[in-house]
């Protein structure tokens, strides 16, 4: 395959070496704080790429994908967390789960498969809803699952935090998962199913008249997206080392959506760029909240500044650049439709 044909088939392939170079530079020239911030951004990037798989290709906004991050994070913790204390935190787990001690990678994959199976079950109904009803249905799903997890004390520790997860997610681990997510998202986007789904996004009536079974194509993207988002949830838990149900709520929902919208919902490159831009802004605002000393002058922003400015930035982009920073383009080239 020639380079031109390869780029036509995989227009976002250049993201992989670009992110690799960024990680090498940060690892060798940045400090631990900067490397930790980039690692967190890469974990979020897996989730945002997962959102792109469904939202970008179907055109349906999802307010409920954090549900799958929650399922993935806790299912991974059931297999990896604090083997000696697991029965104390989660005494309701089956005996075999109390005894198992899986490595992080297979545990994350198994947890993501559980989330994908759940997505396939509820997706049969969600995928048949319209563009206005589906987001409400997905948000309702998040409310339901969060309430269950908060009160399922014997299995999730309820509103308490689970501590002692292996801290196995460093910058290189997160980068490899991002590479995998990019490849999966690109393969789906260029597959016949992905092309049919985007056709329904542009003109649902015409796609239906052409023989496209829209609910089926949405379901495929929904399940794949849930799998990747659950992987991101598992990585999130093993990056922090702790889990709490409150982490998987509206803050994460709107943060991941903001990252996708800022970069461009219809572009895989936009998902990556939006994550990096929003993460950089968050880190800068966090620094101001902690306080910065400039020439003996202590600049300290009040708590909550981060959320306010992120909302302002998102509003400005929606007004002046509604298609996002990247729009429909991949690495500066139009996406081949």
Secondary structure as UniProt FT lines:
FT   HELIX           3..9
FT   TURN            11..13
FT   HELIX           14..29
FT   HELIX           32..51
FT   HELIX           52..56
FT   HELIX           57..58
FT   HELIX           66..80
FT   TURN            83..85
FT   HELIX           86..89
FT   TURN            91..92
FT   HELIX           95..99
FT   HELIX           104..126
FT   TURN            127..128
FT   TURN            131..132
FT   HELIX           133..151
FT   HELIX           153..156
FT   TURN            158..159
FT   STRAND          162..163
FT   HELIX           171..190
FT   HELIX           192..202
FT   HELIX           204..209
FT   TURN            210..211
FT   HELIX           214..240
FT   STRAND          242..243
FT   HELIX           245..247
FT   HELIX           250..263
FT   TURN            265..266
FT   HELIX           268..290
FT   STRAND          292..294
FT   TURN            295..296
FT   STRAND          297..299
FT   TURN            303..304
FT   HELIX           305..320
FT   TURN            322..328
FT   STRAND          329..330
FT   TURN            331..332
FT   STRAND          333..334
//
